[in-house]
Amino acid sequence: MKTRDWILFFAVYILLCGGTFIAAFAISADGLILVGEKGGAVFAIENGVKDPSPFIDLRAEVLSNGDRGLTGLAIDPNFLENGYV
């Protein structure tokens, strides 16, 4: 995707999907997009549809006040086999 496409993607995500501050994202080899929000919730987007339930919920472990919060997200190279993020 081109840079402008990603900007549009995240704008739509925030406006239409109820997203908050996007801190990180990663794309798996099979096209699954994981979007991490500052507060610690990580949502999956598959075929352009956001799952309403968090793929990973780290909100209880992430201190997100001020400039703190989730700062990165990485998908294991063997994600399709092991599901590790």
C-alpha positions as a printed Julia matrix, in Angstrom:
85×3 Matrix{Float64}:
   0.0     0.0    0.0
   1.08    3.55  -0.65
   1.54    5.99   2.21
  -1.64    7.88   1.4
  -3.57    4.58   1.46
  -2.34    3.87   5.0
  -3.28    7.37   6.12
  -6.78    6.87   4.71
  -6.99    3.41   6.31
  -6.19    4.76   9.77
  -8.51    7.74   9.36
 -11.36    5.4    8.47
 -10.42    3.08  11.35
 -10.57    5.92  13.86
 -13.75    7.51  12.51
 -15.83    4.47  11.61
 -14.51    1.69  13.82
 -14.45    3.63  17.06
 -10.68    3.4   17.35
  -8.78    5.57  19.75
  -5.14    6.53  19.48
  -3.42    4.0   17.21
   0.0     3.15  18.6
   1.11    0.3   16.36
   0.06   -2.08  13.64
   1.35   -5.25  12.05
   0.29   -7.37   9.09
   0.61  -11.15   9.05
   1.63  -13.17   6.01
  -2.01  -14.12   5.4
  -3.16  -10.47   5.42
  -4.54  -10.22   8.95
  -4.04   -6.66  10.2
  -3.49   -6.16  13.92
  -3.98   -2.64  15.24
  -2.72   -1.78  18.71
  -4.31    1.12  20.5
  -2.47    3.24  23.07
  -4.55    1.84  25.93
  -3.4    -1.73  25.25
  -6.23   -3.26  23.21
  -5.14   -4.98  19.99
  -7.83   -5.49  17.38
  -7.82   -7.74  14.31
  -9.01   -6.51  10.94
  -9.71   -9.26   8.43
 -11.09   -8.65   4.96
 -11.65   -5.01   5.89
 -13.79   -5.82   8.94
 -12.72   -5.05  12.5
 -13.52   -7.73  15.05
 -15.34   -5.94  17.92
 -13.59   -8.08  20.54
  -9.89   -7.46  21.16
  -7.54  -10.0   19.59
  -5.29   -9.34  22.6
  -6.39   -7.32  25.63
  -3.47   -5.81  27.52
  -5.39   -2.89  29.03
  -4.96   -4.18  32.59
  -1.18   -4.37  32.09
  -0.6    -1.13  30.15
  -0.27    2.2   31.93
  -1.54    4.62  29.31
  -1.9     7.99  30.99
   0.06   10.95  29.6
   2.68    9.86  27.11
   2.67    6.24  28.29
   0.98    3.32  26.6
   1.43    0.53  24.1
   4.38    1.49  21.9
   4.88   -1.39  19.52
   3.54   -4.58  18.04
   5.31   -7.41  16.25
   4.07  -10.61  14.67
   6.24  -13.7   15.05
   7.69  -14.9   11.71
   5.95  -18.24  12.39
   2.63  -16.59  13.33
   0.61  -18.78  10.96
   1.84  -21.87  12.84
   2.08  -20.61  16.44
  -0.14  -17.5   16.66
   2.5   -15.53  18.62
   2.33  -11.75  18.65
